[in-house]
Amino acid sequence: MMSGPTKTMGAITFAALVLTTAYTVALGSSGWLWFGWVVLGVATIGMAAADSGEAHAPPRRHGRPKPQP
């Protein structure tokens, strides 16, 4: 399950793709825009991978459990 910030980053990445495509259709291709979108996409994939890794991590224990009386 993706966290809120990761979902937001995914929405921003999708919006950037739409805007970059619209710019390319209207005014011609810009390599820097596509490069920026690829960097944003890789960062989004990294965030999603980090979120999925946290979901499967075992819970951490702090200290030794106290004996029951």
Buried (B, 14 or more C-beta within 10 A) or exposed (E): EBBEEBBEBBEEBEEBBEEBEEBEEEEEEEEEBBEEBEEBBEEBEEBBEEBEEEEEEEEEEEEEEEEEE
